[in-house]
Amino acid sequence: VVFPIGFVSDHMEVVFDLDTEAAAAAKNLGLTFTRVPTVGTPPLFVSGLAQLIDEHRHGTPPLATIGEPYPNPCPADCCPPMKRSRPGH
């Protein structure tokens, strides 16, 4: 199962890289391939993005948070580079 988490809508990069190239690579390896749809433009999602933009532009406290409210400075050593367990392609 592939989820294009870095993208909010389908566009040529998602369609070509995932739906074409990654799907073909999976097929050649005998793997089942399923792509989760991108978020798209449902009104609740779009209004949430607009809310975040307004909060950042105007410096207002967030209406809702998960965990610590931003800004949450990340210490330099919180996300060390991961070592690859196997060689890349």
N, C-alpha and C positions, 0 to 999 in steps of 0.2 A: 504494500500500500504506500503510495507516494502522495505527499501533501506539500504543495508549493507554498510553504509558510511565509516566504518573503514577498509574496504577491497578493494583492487584494482582488485582482481581476484577471481573467484570461486575456492574453495578448500573444503576439507571435513568439516571444521567447518561451513562454510556458507551453504553448501548443507545439512548437517545433522541438524544443529540448526534451520535454517530458512525453507528450503524446506521440511524437514521432521517433526521436532517437532513443530515449530511455525505454519505450515500449518495445522497439525492435531489439534492443540489447537484451531485454528480459526474455523475449521470445526466443532469441538465439541461444540463450542459456537454459531454456526450458522452464522458465519461471512464470508464474501468474503475475500479471501487472494490473493494478487498479489505481487510478489517480483520483484523489478526492477533489471535488470542484473547489475553485477559489471562492472567496467570500462574496464577491460581486458587490451589488449596490442596494441591499435591503435598507429601508429607511432607518431602522434602529441602529445598524452598523454605521451608516453615513452620519447620523446625528451624533453618535458617540465620537467619531473622528472630529466633527466640527466642535464638539464640546472640548476635546483635548486641545485643539488648536487655540480656541479662545482662552483656555486656562493658561497655556504657555505664553500667548501674546500679551495677556493682561496681568499675568503674575497672580492670578486668583487661586485660592486653594482648590484642589480637586473636589468635585462633587462626590466621587466614589473612588476608592483605592483598593487594591489587593496588596496586603503587606504594608510596608512603609510608604508613606506618601513621598512623591518626588519633591525636590531633587534628593536623590539618595546617592551621594558620591560613592563610587565603587573603589575600594582600596586596590592599589596596584597589583597585589598578589591574590586577588579573589578568584581570578579565572586564568590559572596558568595554562600555557599551551598543552594540549593533549598529545601524548605520544601515540603514534599510529601503531596498532597492534598487528597490522599486516601491511605489506607494501601497496602503494597506490597502483592504479592502472596505467 
